[in-house]
Amino acid sequence: MIHNPTSSAVSLDGWHLTDDRDDLTQWPLPDISLGGGEYLVVFASGQAVDDYVDGGGYFHANFKLDGDGED
């Protein structure tokens, strides 16, 4: 979950999520603005398509987090 704690909108363009310290641009965040106080839920579900959005409008990253813990 990503949270914008400010009162101003913030563009997510150019930001990324990753679970691999050697690939810091593994999954690009969508080119959207997150309004002040808003949240964005991203599921680390290992989808093969980088810009996958499910029927509920939720984004899915192209990697999964290890249940034993990882960065």
N, C-alpha and C positions, 0 to 999 in steps of 0.2 A: 504494500500500500504506500502510495506517495501522497504527501500532504503539503499543501502550500499554507504555511502558518501566517503569511503576510495578509494585508488587506488589499493588495494589488494583484492583478492577474500576472501570471508567469508563463512564458512560452516554454514548452518542453522540447522544442525543435533543437536538435543537436545534442541532446542528452541520451544516455544509454544505460541499460542494466546488463549485468553479467554475473556469472558464477565462476569465471576464469580470470585470474589475475594477469594472464598472458594475452587475453583478448578483451580489452576494456570497452570495445564497441560491439560486443556480441549481439545485443538486441537493441535497436534504436527505439526510443520512446516515440509515440505518435506525435505528429506535428499539430498539436493542439495547445490551447491556452488553458491553464488551470486557474480558475478564479480564486480570489482571496478566501481562505478558509476551506477550500474544496479539497477533496481526496480523489485519487485515481487508483482503482484496484487493478493489478496486473497479476495474472496467474502464471506461475512458472510451471507450465504443463508440458513443455517439450514439443510444441507444435512445429511442424516442418515449414510452415508458411510464416515469414517474419511479421506480417501485418494481420494475423488471424484475429478476428473478433467473433465471439460466439453469438448465439441468438439473443442473449440477454444484454449484448452490447459491451461485454467484458473483453479486455485484451488478454492475449495468451502469448507468453515469451517462448522462444525457440530452445529453451533449456529447462531442465528440472533441477530442483534443489535436492541434495542428498539427505535422506532421512537421518543419517548419522551426524549431520552438521557439516557446513562448509561456508566459505565466504559468500 
